[in-house]
């Protein structure tokens, strides 16, 4: 399980998690961190229902401009390796798409590319996380606290996160702004608002800039309308969680959770979808060209999904699928060249794989011996 869940269960003196906490956290946790520690509660925690809302770009609280790298952002390569055009982190090494490697100051639980830099998120040891902005030389040029993983738009120019004070923040090269505020206290100690996706930019000063931040609350309820700070109702009726959104207005969202399945849908703006909502898959991240979505099983428990699919966004049919024999999928993200990249565990080793939309599979690097309990050595880089 994730480091958040682990922190709640490993000390037997602590009070047990209540149902709301379990439901609110389990789908957003990173399952490749100490997955087996929680033992018997794994199955109960597998399906959750975070609520979703939208923060539209009409905030006016402009904060101090963030530090930016003043040196050449190009990395100093340690060894040129063939990463197949994919960016990923292994331990403290950032493997870039051009084959160069950059040594990082920390291991990171999640990472995105933003403005030519890596923004890595690491657990702060308590409840929230710390995000580091790392340049191409491996230097941290800024750090900030966040409730969870950060999000970046399709062009990698706009960064979004929820601060530990509840401010919904966006950042671009040279500035940042608060788009509004959410009530973290209402969510409870173990559940926090997080960003599902961000679109628009790069400047996000006003609504005219077109910036939209898609928020997930983790409260396990449908979204409601808010009147202040541009927090609006969900564009997907009945949406329980936003998975992704792109610049063409496509949105993927969780719409139903039952005891033995979930339902989700891809919303195509200005048209009635030819398919969906579907309860056959969870439709999640949208490919860079908008033609495909990542598909997970409708329901999964235990250590993680046992299949991962590429789904045609036009009609919902599966174009490619990978099912590890006796194993599971850890985490996944689309690469810039349009492949679905994921790590998978086979019972003895972790593998880093890339799947073409037609189902062709490439293993990107040598497998790494390890255990499910210790977690994956790989971190996907989104963006």
PERARA-V420738 format. One record per residue. N is the residue number from 1. RES is the residue in one small letter. SS is DSSP state (@ for helix, = for strand, . for the rest). PHI is phi in whole degrees, -180 to 180 (* if undefined). Layout:
BEGIN
n/res/ss/phi
N/RES/SS/PHI
N/RES/SS/PHI
END
This chain:
BEGIN
n/res/ss/phi
1/x/./*
2/x/./-78
3/x/@/-65
4/x/@/-65
5/x/@/-68
6/x/@/-58
7/x/@/-63
8/x/@/-85
9/x/@/-112
10/x/./-75
11/x/./-95
12/x/./-70
13/x/./-79
14/x/./-79
15/x/./-67
16/x/./-69
17/x/./-68
18/x/./-86
19/x/@/-63
20/x/@/-61
21/x/@/-64
22/x/@/-63
23/x/@/-64
24/x/@/-78
25/x/@/-105
26/x/./-69
27/x/./-81
28/x/./-98
29/x/./-73
30/x/./-91
31/x/./-75
32/x/./-99
33/x/./-126
34/x/./50
35/x/./-66
36/x/./-89
37/x/./-63
38/x/./-74
39/x/@/56
40/x/@/-68
41/x/@/-90
42/x/./-59
43/x/@/-63
44/x/@/-68
45/x/@/-96
46/x/./-72
47/x/./-114
48/x/./-130
49/x/./-141
50/x/./-74
51/x/./-84
52/x/=/-130
53/x/=/-148
54/x/=/-128
55/x/=/-105
56/x/=/-86
57/x/./-78
58/x/./-127
59/x/./-76
60/x/./-128
61/x/=/-85
62/x/=/-90
63/x/./-99
64/x/./-58
65/x/./-61
66/x/./-74
67/x/./-62
68/x/./-128
69/x/./-70
70/x/./-103
71/x/./-91
72/x/./-58
73/x/./-73
74/x/./-68
75/x/./-77
76/x/./-93
77/x/./-68
78/x/./-92
79/x/./-161
80/x/./-79
81/x/./-127
82/x/./-87
83/x/./-97
84/x/./67
85/x/./77
86/x/./-110
87/x/./-98
88/x/=/-156
89/x/=/-114
90/x/=/-125
91/x/./63
92/x/./-104
93/x/=/-118
94/x/=/-93
95/x/=/-91
96/x/./-91
97/x/./-64
98/x/./-85
99/x/./95
100/x/./-84
101/x/=/-125
102/x/=/-125
103/x/=/-80
104/x/./-99
105/x/./-77
106/x/./-145
107/x/./-82
108/x/./-126
109/x/./-80
110/x/=/-151
111/x/=/-157
112/x/=/-135
113/x/=/-94
114/x/=/-145
115/x/./54
116/x/./77
117/x/=/-123
118/x/=/-96
119/x/=/-110
120/x/=/-105
121/x/=/-109
122/x/=/-132
123/x/=/-65
124/x/./-88
125/x/./91
126/x/./-119
127/x/./-119
128/x/./-100
129/x/=/-132
130/x/=/-116
131/x/=/-107
132/x/=/-109
133/x/=/-94
134/x/=/-115
135/x/./-85
136/x/./-69
137/x/./-96
138/x/./84
139/x/./-94
140/x/=/-79
141/x/=/-96
142/x/=/-168
143/x/=/-139
144/x/=/-153
145/x/=/-87
146/x/=/-147
147/x/./-74
148/x/./-176
149/x/./-63
150/x/./-94
151/x/=/-127
152/x/=/-136
153/x/./-78
154/x/./-61
155/x/./-86
156/x/./61
157/x/./-110
158/x/./-121
159/x/=/-107
160/x/=/-141
161/x/=/-161
162/x/=/-107
163/x/./-73
164/x/./-72
165/x/./-99
166/x/./91
167/x/=/-73
168/x/=/-89
169/x/=/-106
170/x/=/-125
171/x/=/-140
172/x/=/-140
173/x/./-64
174/x/./107
175/x/=/-169
176/x/=/-153
177/x/=/-150
178/x/=/-88
179/x/=/-88
180/x/=/154
181/x/=/-143
182/x/./-117
183/x/./-94
184/x/@/-68
185/x/@/-63
186/x/@/-68
187/x/@/-81
188/x/./96
189/x/./-64
190/x/./-97
191/x/./-127
192/x/./-142
193/x/./-63
194/x/=/-138
195/x/=/-93
196/x/=/-88
197/x/=/-166
198/x/=/-141
199/x/=/-131
200/x/./91
201/x/./101
202/x/./-77
203/x/./-77
204/x/./-131
205/x/./-72
206/x/./-135
207/x/@/-61
208/x/@/-63
209/x/@/-71
210/x/./79
211/x/./-78
212/x/=/-133
213/x/=/-110
214/x/=/-95
215/x/=/-109
216/x/=/-121
217/x/./-97
218/x/./82
219/x/./-85
220/x/./77
221/x/./-137
222/x/./-68
223/x/./-75
224/x/./-128
225/x/./-81
226/x/./-122
227/x/./-100
228/x/./-111
229/x/./58
230/x/./73
231/x/=/-76
232/x/=/-119
233/x/./-74
234/x/./-68
235/x/./-77
236/x/./-112
237/x/./-54
238/x/./78
239/x/./-63
240/x/./-104
241/x/=/-158
242/x/=/-91
243/x/=/-91
244/x/=/-163
245/x/=/-154
246/x/./-127
247/x/./-70
248/x/./-86
249/x/./92
250/x/./-72
251/x/=/-135
252/x/=/-110
253/x/=/-149
254/x/=/-83
255/x/=/-119
256/x/=/-154
257/x/=/-132
258/x/./-124
259/x/./-64
260/x/./-126
261/x/./-165
262/x/=/-129
263/x/=/-128
264/x/=/-149
265/x/=/-154
266/x/=/-104
267/x/=/-94
268/x/./-105
269/x/./-65
270/x/./75
271/x/./-154
272/x/./-81
273/x/./-59
274/x/./-76
275/x/./-149
276/x/./84
277/x/./-61
278/x/=/-119
279/x/./-110
280/x/./-85
281/x/=/-144
282/x/=/-96
283/x/=/-91
284/x/=/-121
285/x/=/-70
286/x/=/-91
287/x/./-67
288/x/./-57
289/x/./-90
290/x/./76
291/x/./-91
292/x/=/-138
293/x/=/-132
294/x/=/-76
295/x/=/-119
296/x/=/-116
297/x/=/-58
298/x/./-59
299/x/./-141
300/x/./-149
301/x/./-135
302/x/./72
303/x/./-85
304/x/./162
305/x/./-62
306/x/./-99
307/x/./-143
308/x/=/-141
309/x/=/-131
310/x/=/-104
311/x/=/-119
312/x/=/-68
313/x/./-69
314/x/./-76
315/x/./-135
316/x/./85
317/x/./-86
318/x/=/-79
319/x/=/-99
320/x/=/-161
321/x/=/-152
322/x/=/-128
323/x/./-132
324/x/./-67
325/x/./-71
326/x/./71
327/x/./-127
328/x/=/-154
329/x/=/-95
330/x/=/-91
331/x/=/-147
332/x/=/-157
333/x/=/-167
334/x/=/-81
335/x/./-89
336/x/./-64
337/x/./-93
338/x/./87
339/x/./-106
340/x/=/-90
341/x/=/-101
342/x/=/-155
343/x/=/-108
344/x/=/-143
345/x/=/-113
346/x/./-108
347/x/./104
348/x/./-138
349/x/=/-139
350/x/=/-97
351/x/=/-125
352/x/=/-108
353/x/=/-123
354/x/=/-134
355/x/=/-117
356/x/./-72
357/x/./-55
358/x/./-85
359/x/./97
360/x/./-63
361/x/=/-111
362/x/=/-123
363/x/=/-94
364/x/./-85
365/x/./-155
366/x/./-65
367/x/./-64
368/x/=/-119
369/x/=/-61
370/x/./178
371/x/./-129
372/x/./-64
373/x/./-63
374/x/./-75
375/x/./92
376/x/./-72
377/x/./-80
378/x/=/-102
379/x/=/-124
380/x/=/-68
381/x/=/-111
382/x/=/-88
383/x/./117
END
